[in-house]
Amino acid sequence: MLKPGPDHPIAIEPARTRWRALFAGHVIADTADALILKEANYPPVVYFPREDVGMEYMTRTERQTHCPYKGDAAYYTILMDGEFAENAVWTYEQPFEEMAAIAHHLAFYTDRVEVYEVDDAAVNRHRRHEPVDEVVQHTDAGDGRSQRDHWPPNAAAPDQPDGGVV
């Protein structure tokens, strides 16, 4: 086991954006919780949490490799719509202690699977990123009671006391 250092730096950080993986025209991974691994002079690698990957399209293969910095990697082949990408996905199921953050994550070979950033606001319009200044309560608490006391009427109808409210 080798440790990352000045001669071979490795950094793992949470992604600041949402990421997806596309294969055969289908999104097979989508996450707002990706990790970005930057190792030495290699291109950064996006690691997707296993729970955000369509594992039903993956088949574990017998391929295994060893990285002296991360540990033993296992591989998956993707099969979808009659197309397959052999050993296109890898994972470090029990990485070395310094790389523990990538356990339970998968990465894709980008020459076989398209991995791209997504504008979260464009695909998740209901998620609010701005702080909430006030809460608007519904008039019904769900059991027929009001969530607030009734406010006094602000208009009066002619010849009707209390604005016509009975």
C-alpha positions as CSV (number, residue, x, y, z in Angstrom):
1,M,0.0,0.0,0.0
2,L,1.3,3.4,-1.0
3,K,0.2,6.6,0.6
4,P,-0.7,9.7,-1.4
5,G,1.9,12.5,-1.0
6,P,3.5,15.3,-2.9
7,D,4.9,12.9,-5.6
8,H,1.4,11.3,-6.1
9,P,-1.3,13.5,-4.6
10,I,-4.9,12.3,-4.3
11,A,-7.8,14.4,-3.2
12,I,-11.5,13.4,-2.8
13,E,-14.1,16.1,-2.5
14,P,-17.9,16.4,-2.8
15,A,-19.1,17.5,-6.2
16,R,-20.6,21.0,-6.2
17,T,-23.1,20.0,-8.9
18,R,-25.4,17.2,-9.8
19,W,-23.9,14.4,-12.1
20,R,-25.4,11.9,-14.5
21,A,-24.2,8.9,-16.4
22,L,-25.8,8.1,-19.8
23,F,-25.5,4.8,-21.7
24,A,-27.4,3.7,-24.8
25,G,-29.6,6.9,-24.5
26,H,-30.6,6.1,-20.9
27,V,-29.7,7.8,-17.7
28,I,-28.2,5.0,-15.6
29,A,-26.9,7.1,-12.7
30,D,-28.1,10.4,-11.3
31,T,-26.8,12.0,-8.1
32,A,-26.4,15.2,-6.2
33,D,-23.9,13.4,-3.9
34,A,-21.1,12.5,-6.2
35,L,-17.5,12.5,-5.2
36,I,-14.7,13.9,-7.4
37,L,-11.4,12.1,-7.1
38,K,-8.3,14.0,-8.4
39,E,-5.2,11.8,-8.6
40,A,-1.8,13.1,-9.7
41,N,-1.9,14.1,-13.4
42,Y,-4.9,11.9,-14.3
43,P,-8.2,13.5,-15.3
44,P,-10.7,13.8,-12.4
45,V,-13.0,10.8,-11.8
46,V,-16.6,11.1,-10.7
47,Y,-17.7,8.5,-8.2
48,F,-21.4,7.9,-7.9
49,P,-23.0,6.5,-4.7
50,R,-24.2,2.9,-5.5
51,E,-27.7,3.8,-4.4
52,D,-27.9,6.4,-7.2
53,V,-26.9,3.9,-9.9
54,G,-29.2,1.6,-11.9
55,M,-27.6,-1.6,-10.7
56,E,-30.2,-3.6,-12.5
57,Y,-28.2,-2.9,-15.7
58,M,-24.9,-4.1,-14.3
59,T,-23.4,-7.5,-14.2
60,R,-20.4,-8.2,-12.0
61,T,-17.4,-9.6,-14.0
62,E,-14.4,-11.6,-13.0
63,R,-12.1,-8.7,-13.8
64,Q,-10.1,-7.3,-10.9
65,T,-7.2,-4.8,-10.7
66,H,-5.1,-3.4,-8.0
67,C,-4.1,0.2,-7.3
68,P,-1.3,0.6,-4.8
69,Y,-3.0,3.8,-3.5
70,K,-6.7,2.8,-3.5
71,G,-6.8,-1.0,-3.2
72,D,-8.5,-3.8,-5.3
73,A,-11.1,-2.7,-7.9
74,A,-14.0,-4.9,-9.0
75,Y,-15.7,-4.4,-12.4
76,Y,-19.2,-4.4,-13.9
77,T,-20.5,-4.8,-17.5
78,I,-23.5,-2.7,-18.5
79,L,-26.2,-4.3,-20.6
80,M,-29.1,-2.2,-21.9
81,D,-31.3,-2.4,-25.0
82,G,-29.1,-5.0,-26.5
83,E,-26.0,-2.8,-26.1
84,F,-23.2,-3.7,-23.7
85,A,-20.1,-2.1,-22.4
86,E,-17.8,-4.7,-20.9
87,N,-16.0,-3.8,-17.7
88,A,-17.1,-0.2,-18.1
89,V,-17.7,0.4,-14.4
90,W,-15.4,-0.1,-11.5
91,T,-15.6,0.1,-7.8
92,Y,-13.4,-0.1,-4.8
93,E,-15.6,-2.1,-2.3
94,Q,-12.9,-2.1,0.4
95,P,-10.5,0.7,-0.4
96,F,-7.5,1.4,1.7
97,E,-8.2,3.5,4.8
98,E,-7.1,6.8,3.2
99,M,-9.5,6.3,0.3
100,A,-12.5,5.1,2.5
101,A,-14.7,7.8,1.1
102,I,-15.1,6.0,-2.3
103,A,-16.3,2.8,-0.7
104,H,-19.9,2.0,-1.9
105,H,-19.3,4.3,-5.0
106,L,-18.9,3.4,-8.7
107,A,-17.1,5.1,-11.5
108,F,-17.5,4.9,-15.3
109,Y,-15.0,4.8,-18.2
110,T,-16.0,8.0,-20.0
111,D,-15.0,6.6,-23.4
112,R,-17.9,4.1,-23.0
113,V,-20.4,5.9,-20.8
114,E,-21.2,9.6,-21.0
115,V,-20.6,11.3,-17.6
116,Y,-21.8,14.9,-17.4
117,E,-22.7,17.7,-15.0
118,V,-26.4,18.7,-14.7
119,D,-27.9,22.0,-13.7
120,D,-29.9,20.8,-10.7
121,A,-32.3,23.7,-10.9
122,A,-33.2,22.7,-14.4
123,V,-34.0,19.1,-13.5
124,N,-35.3,19.5,-10.0
125,R,-37.4,22.7,-10.0
126,H,-39.1,21.8,-6.8
127,R,-35.9,21.9,-4.7
128,R,-35.5,25.3,-3.2
129,H,-31.9,26.6,-2.7
130,E,-32.8,30.0,-1.4
131,P,-33.6,30.6,2.3
132,V,-37.3,30.7,3.3
133,D,-38.3,34.1,4.7
134,E,-41.8,33.2,5.9
135,V,-44.0,30.2,6.2
136,V,-47.5,30.5,4.8
137,Q,-50.0,28.3,6.7
138,H,-52.9,26.7,5.1
139,T,-56.3,27.5,6.5
140,D,-57.1,23.9,7.3
141,A,-54.8,21.9,9.6
142,G,-56.0,18.7,8.0
143,D,-58.5,17.8,10.6
144,G,-61.0,20.6,9.9
145,R,-59.5,23.1,12.4
146,S,-57.9,26.3,11.3
147,Q,-54.1,26.6,11.8
148,R,-54.6,30.2,12.9
149,D,-57.2,32.3,14.7
150,H,-59.6,34.0,12.2
151,W,-58.7,37.5,11.4
152,P,-61.3,40.3,11.7
153,P,-63.0,41.2,8.5
154,N,-61.5,44.1,6.6
155,A,-64.6,45.1,4.7
156,A,-68.2,45.6,5.6
157,A,-71.2,45.0,3.4
158,P,-74.1,47.5,3.6
159,D,-76.7,46.6,6.3
160,Q,-74.7,43.6,7.4
161,P,-72.8,43.7,10.7
162,D,-69.3,42.3,10.8
163,G,-69.0,42.4,7.0
164,G,-71.6,39.7,6.4
165,V,-69.7,37.1,8.4
166,V,-71.9,34.9,10.5
